[in-house]
Amino acid sequence: MKKNILIFAGTTEGRQLAEYAVKEGIPCIVSAATEYGEELLENDLQLRKEKHKKSELRVIHGRMDQQEMEAFFEKEQVGLVIDATHPFAVIVTENIQRACKNSGIEYLRCLRDFLTEAKAVRSEKFACKRTNAITKSDSSVVCVNSVEEAVDYLEQTQGNILITTGSKELDKYTRLTNYKERCYARVLSVLPSVMQSIELGFSMQGPFSREMNLALLHQTEAKYFVTKESGKNGGFAEKLEAAEQAGAVLLVIGRPIEEGLSVEEAEQEMRKWNRD
């Protein structure tokens, strides 16, 4: 019996792999962490499913720990796992890797491309991802390895700070002197508001445009713009351009260094698995 492909999604890359599976008629299961993520995937794939009647793709939701993953692999007869989770979701990726190893299942990591286009991204600006030191590459971009290092750097500065690194580590910025006066955080809307908007037919998701980033920088009078190195699909170029136009320093938290496949390479592996 042919075993199933399981894609851990939650990113643009995960959606691209799911779209490819629908287009090519490759049977697979796509896992989103939340019901909201499942609905987004289902809505996005519905038209493609109608166009490609041979599609055998199933979308599920729910966070799983390592033991729950192993049980799910056995129940659903999973033979290949593609990890397309967020580049900063380190714990999730570690759980997936351990679960695959314990279950004897083939594991592939699908990576988000580092941004190589545009003036954004002279690679030397991000050399500090491979060190333990704060590295200042020029007057407009500073790269650090963690939120803790970002806070250490910001403590030596003056001026308002726009934070776009998410809510999970927001408490770490409270170490900053006068953080209530200096810091402005852009986070996702609370779930009830998001769900109500979806039910009414409204939708607004990132990544945000250069114009929206620039408007918020002007509104908050921010001198520092904190972000993660989220690559092209995470809207990094738009953030850099907005920071440069606003005259703000872009403080970049470098992503973890990983080995893995591009979306195109992962698609090739899916096609090969389905053919063999």
Beta strands, then each sheet from edge to edge (+ up, - down):
strand 1: 4-8
strand 2: 28-32
strand 3: 57-61
strand 4: 78-83
strand 5: 106-109
strand 6: 135-136
strand 7: 141-144
strand 8: 160-163
strand 9: 183-185
strand 10: 222-228
strand 11: 249-253
sheet 1: 3+ 2+ 1+ 4+ 5+
sheet 2: 6+ 7- 11- 10- 8- 9-
end
